[in-house]
Amino acid sequence: MNPASSTSILPASDLARFRLAPNPGPMSLDGTNSYLLGGPESGSSVVVDPGPLDEQHLLELAGEGSVELILLTHRHADHTAAAARFHELTGAPVRAADARHCHGGHPLTDGETILAAGVELRVIATPGHTSDSLCFHLPGDGRHGSVLTGDTILGRGTTVLDFPDGKLGNYLATLDRLEELGPATVLPGHGPVLPALDAVVRAYREHRHERLAQIRAALTELGSGAGVREITDAVYSDIDPAVRPAAENSVAAQLEYIRG
């Protein structure tokens, strides 16, 4: 999957297609991947993360046929801003972990199994990026299944923890849970499709522990009372100013984890 130059509907896996929303940026990479899920004999689809409020993007998604259900991976606007409008366009209920983002549907629950548009989806609570983050496991999607990961696992780079709503302890537990799904295909909210979820998770975990080691070393040098800005200066010395706030959020989450 190479979405950077495309605004059409493209294949992502056996049961998933996607359209790249026109919202590129430092935090959204090439833009939000809006997924359409459906079995080969199904005349409808499940749409995951309709994305930002862009009418053309929504019309393209709706133009692919009947939408049976709309699912949201988490609360951030680059995934949810279009949900109410897409509900109006399609009549399909919108379901999310947080009732405030549901439209015509009820909140999703951890462990729930959804049968819609000829596919089976299993809802997995994966807090860490945000407290309401969910992943959707499609066990029948190809040899090893697939997982729609929202911002919990990205197609490139690493996930930012939206502290204080997102917690590092929760995120590390989420990585453990996702690793148990084995080499499933990763269908991320941003960036390209990746093979082997378990391998990606191990790389993510290693990165987190490397950062924790760097922060502990900075605390040793600067003093145990050093603040977020000082630690960020020491650990992220070459960071792009555009993502500095995200780095500070991650440092704050890691300091809470270390000091907690």
N, C-alpha and C positions, 0 to 999 in steps of 0.2 A: 504494500500500500504506500503510495507516494502522493499525498493529497495536496502538496504545496501549490501546484499549478492548476488544480481541477476544481470546478464548481458543479460537476455532474454527479449523478449517483453511481458509485463504484462498488465492486465486490470487496468484501473484507474477509469472509469465510464462507463455508457452505450454506449457513443459515442467515448470514448478516451482510447487509450492504450499508453504505454510509454516504452522507453528503457533508462536505466541509463547509461550516458556516463562515461568513465573511467577517471574522473578528480576530485577525492575527494580532499578536502583541507579545511583550516580554513574558507574560504569565500564561497566555493561551497558546503559545507556539504558533503553528500555522493557522489556528482557529479551533473551534469546537467541532468534534466529530459527532454528528447526529446520525444515529443508527436506525435502520429499518430491519426488523427481524421477521422471518416468515418461512414456513416450510415450503417445499417445492410444489405441493398441491394446494397451498392455501391461497385464497383470493383476498386476504387481508394481511396487515402487518402490525407489529408492535413497534412503536417509535420510542427510542431511548434518548433522552436529552435533546429536545427540539432546539435548544440553544438560545442565542440572543434574539431580540425582537427585530427581525428582518423579514419583511413581508415576502420578498422574492424567495428567500430560503425556505420559508414555510410553505409557500405555494408549490415549490418544487417537491418538497417532501409529500405534501398532500396529493400531488398529481400522480404519485406512484400507485395509487389505488386506495381502497378502503383501509382506514386506520382503526384497529380494534381497541387499542390500549396505548396510553402514553406513560412512560416510566421516567423517573428522575433519579439520578445517582446521588445528588446532594444539592444543597441550597444555593450555591453560588450562581450569580445572575447570568454568567456566560453559559450556564446549562438550563436555567429555569425561566429567564425573562420572557421567553416566548410561550410558556406553557399555557397560560390563560387564553391567549389568542389562538393557539393551535387547537385547543379544546373547542373554541368557537367554530373554527374552520372545519373540523372533522367530526365533532360530536363525541369523540372518544374521551373516556374518563382519564384524568391525570392522577397518578398515584406516586407518592413519595413517602419517605420515613416521617417527615414533618407534616402534620395536618394542614399547616398554613400554606403549603405548596400543592395541596390536592385540589382538584376541580372536578366535581362530579364523581369522585372515587374516594375510597377510604385509605388510611395510611397503610403502608407496607410493614410487614413484621418479619423479623429474623427467622429464617428457616421455612418461610412460606414457599409453596410451589405454585407456580402460575402456569396454566395451560391456555395458550392463546395463539392465534394465527399459525397453528400447526407446529408450535414449538413448546418445549418445556423449559421454564426458567425457574431457578432456585434463588431466592433472595438471601443474601449474606450481609449481615451488619458488619461494616468494616470501619469503625470510627478511628480517627487519627488525623486525617486531613481536615475533616470537620467532624463534629459529634454525630451528625446525621448521615454520614457517608454510607452508601450501599454499593455492593457489587452484585452482578447478575450472572449466575453460572448456567451455561447451556450445555448440559452433559452430552447431548446428542449431536453437537456441532462438530463433525469431523471425528477423527480417530481418538483424540484426547479431550474433546470438548473445547469450549471457549469460555472466557470470562470477560464481561464488560466491566471495566475497572474504574470508570469515571476519572477522578483525579487521584485516586489511591495509588495507582501505578500508571505512569505516563509512558508514551512511546519513545521518548528520549528525555535525558536529564533526570532530575529527581523531584519528588513531591514536596511541596511546601506544607508545613503544618500551620493551620490558621489559628494560632494560639491567641487567647486562652481557650477558645472553643475546641480546637484540636490539641490533643495531648500526645506526647511521645510514648508514654507507657501504653496507651491504647493502640497507637500505631504499630509498635513492636509486636503486640499481641495479634493485631490484624495480619501482619506479615506471616506470623506463625500459622495462622488459620488458612491463609491463601496458599502457603507452600504445600499444605496437605492435598490440594487439588491437582498436584502433579504438573506434567508438561502441557497444560491446557494453553490454547492460543490466547494471547492477550489482546483484547479490543479496547484500547484506551480512550479516554475522553479527549486527549490531545496527542498528536504525533502518530507515527506509523504503528501498524499491527506488529506484534512481537511473538515469536515462538516461545514455548516453554516457560510458563508462568513461574514454576518452581525455581528455575535458574535465575530469572529476573529478581524474584524475591530474595534469593541469597545475596545477589549483588547489592540490592537495596539495603539489606540488613548490614552487610559489611560496611557500606558507605556510612550508615548511621553510627555504627560503632567507631569508625575512624573519626567522625566529627566529634563524638563524645570524648574520645581520647585527646583531640586537639583542644577542646574546650577545657578539659581537666588540666592540660599542660598550661594553657593560658591563665587559668585560675592560680596555678602554682606560681607562675611568674608575676602576675599582676596583683595577686592577693585574693583571698577567698571572697571578699566583698565586692569584687569587680562587677560592673554593671553590663547591661546588654550592649550598649554602644562600644564600650572598651573591648569587650570580647569579640564583637563583630569586626572591629578594626584589626584585631590580631589574627582572627581565623579566616576572614574573608577579605584579605588585603587588596585583591585585584578585582573585586566585584564590580559589575556594571551598575552605575547609580540607579538605573531604572528598576532593578530588583533588590536594591538595598533594603527597603521595608520588609520584603519577604525574608531576606536573610536575618534581619533582626527578629522577626517573628520566630524563625526556626531556633535562633540562639536562645530566645526567651523560653521556648518549650524545652530545650535541652537543659538549660539552667534549672528550671523547675524539676525536671526529672532527676538531675544530679543532686540537688539540694533537698529533694523531697524524701 
